Amino acid sequence: MACAITALAVALYLMLDLVWDGDETEDLLVSLGIPVLFGGVALSFAVKAWRLFQIREWAAAKPEMAGEMHAIAGNSGRMHGVQTEQKAVRKLRLPPGWRKESNVPIPTGDVDLLLIAPDNTAYVVEIKSWGGLKRKWRLGGTVLVKTNGHEPDADPVEQVLQEMRAVSATRRFTSVIPVVWVPNGRHWRFRYEGVLIINGGTGRLKRAIGAGWW
């Protein structure tokens, strides 16, 4: 966005320079155009520096994925997902006897959040930054879609089921329950193909898994 502002300022300067002639007008254009131009460049560098700082924090939490830093820095959608995940994990407070582990490594990547109940039941949680998930009726059955009606690019149900199988193969729990959690979603939950879908904040997640009421 900052680069677009800079480009717009340069284009405006050139356009006005072609339309108007005269020394006074040229002085005015210079006095207005140069601050805008340099301000746009400074803003562009500031935005990029802040984005790299956030990515370095995330890479420190996920060292096995640090090589993706630059690719993520250029992807605003991925950045939003990372920020949503970090914020949700930070805000989640569990009652005594519960444990939480974030960014748990598995052969195909990592599990966003692993919650372990006092009875040794594990909840494998995949966090999504969308506005919510819902079931949509279609001919022949139902499909899982975002609240805007569009299907996700990648199937979150299959993703979390793969993570559940990976965790079950490497660690011993009484049972392992797959969860897709959408912290920014509206407050409802349902099951879809064996996966618990939870829309809503930390309170909604805790109530759904029996870890408290708020």
VENRADA-V295088 format. One record per backbone hydrogen bond with DSSP energy under -0.5 kcal/mol. NH is the residue of the N-H (numbers start at 0). CO is the residue of the C=O. Records with the same first field share a line. If there is no record, write none. Layout:
NH->CO + CO
//
This chain:
4->0
5->1
6->2
7->3
8->4
9->5
10->6
11->7
12->8
13->9
14->10
15->11
16->12
17->13
18->14
19->15
25->21
26->22
27->23
28->24
29->25
30->26
31->27
32->28
33->29
34->30
35->31
36->32
37->33
38->34
39->35
40->36
41->37
42->38
43->39
44->40
45->41
46->42
47->43
48->44
49->45
50->46
51->47
52->48
53->49
54->50
55->51
56->52
57->53
58->54
59->55
60->56
61->57
64->61
65->62
67->64
68->65
71->67
72->68
73->69
74->71
75->73
78->74
79->75
80->76
81->77
82->78
83->79
84->80
85->81
86->82
87->83
88->84
89->85
90->86
91->87
92->90
94->210
97->94
98->115
100->113
102->111
103->110
104->102
105->108
108->105
110->103
111->109
112->124
113->100
114->112 + 122
115->98
116->114 + 120
119->116
121->174
122->114
123->121 + 176
124->112 + 122
125->123 + 178
126->124
127->180
133->144
135->142
137->140
140->137
142->135
144->133 + 142
145->149
146->131
148->145
155->153
158->154
159->155
160->156
161->157
162->158
163->159
164->160
165->161
166->162
167->163
168->164
169->165 + 166
170->166
172->170
173->119
174->119
176->121
178->123
179->195
180->125 + 178
181->197
182->180
184->181
187->185 + 198
189->196
191->194
194->191
195->177
196->189 + 194
197->179 + 195
198->187 + 196
199->181 + 197
204->200
205->201
206->202
207->203
208->204
209->205 + 206
210->205
//
